[in-house]
Amino acid sequence: MSQTWLFAPPTHANHLTGSHHPETAARTTRIIRALEQDVHVQTACQWGMPRPATTDELARVHTPDHLARVAEASRAAQARQQLVALDPDTVVSAGSYEAAGDAAGAVLAAVEAIHQGKARRAFVAARPPGHHATPNRAMGFCLFNNVAVGARHAQHLGFQRVLIVDWDVHHGNGTQDIFYADPSVFFFSIHQFPHYPGTGSQWERGVGPGEGFTLNVPLRAGTPAAAYLEAFEAGLETITSHFHPDFVFISAGFDAHVADPLGNLNLTDRDFVQMTHLVNKVADRFSAGRLVSVLEGGYNLDTLPQTVCHHVAALAGVAEEAPAAGEKP
């Protein structure tokens, strides 16, 4: 049996965002197709069965008012037969509440597969993404915070210390908010700054008992990939010098890719592979390999599917050569 499982909720395409929105169903549709066609991935991985998240599971990180607001927006979209905007960036369709619950639920299924010893690592093609969703607000294309729901579920199953590594080009403000006062969850974000959503300075380190359990590494637009990787590795070393996780998550945004339209950083597929190897080492050293990677951003439909394939192959420990900068995949 494969040690790396893949999860893709079938309702991902039911979350409609409009014809000109960058967060489109084609993102996950193309990713899933690429994973299914990648020989290395299919040899090393197997597909797991996702499940919906329950209201109680979502309520571990979100307020009842927030859950009700998203549900009502989906009902309104169905009644009006049109999209409903929650903010200038975040829209809801008739199928959005179900799709968002299933995205979070797929992360829960991945955590459970690892807890049961069936898998060691997992990748979840979650859509809509989640890391901007706060306890009481949907924003930045995100409805429910998938990785936060997964982290709380891991703790519910007995894993006490959780590390979340967020390498999306945008700061994961929602994940930070959820765990800002919690010393049992370490949140590490490396991101372009200043950039949307405006948070993520190096001075944001947590509050109360959670102080020192948030590490933000803000990088200027145009930062060279070598400098990015150096900062990323240094961040992991700083964290693991005093925080030893029982379970590791990646908020795997791929919009720091050099070709992405929503970011201005310079990573290539090889850089994402290197970062994956570094997080694998942390999971192997402290967490018996337990690692769940959850899709966040990434908006270049021509490059995103292959970048994800390289990430998943690296997650599974498969030797697959990623192209260097300037090379065609």
Summary of the structure (lengths in Angstrom):
residues: 329
radius of gyration: 17.9
end to end distance: 29.4
largest distance: 53.8
contacts: 1257
relative contact order: 0.15
helix: 40%
strand: 16%
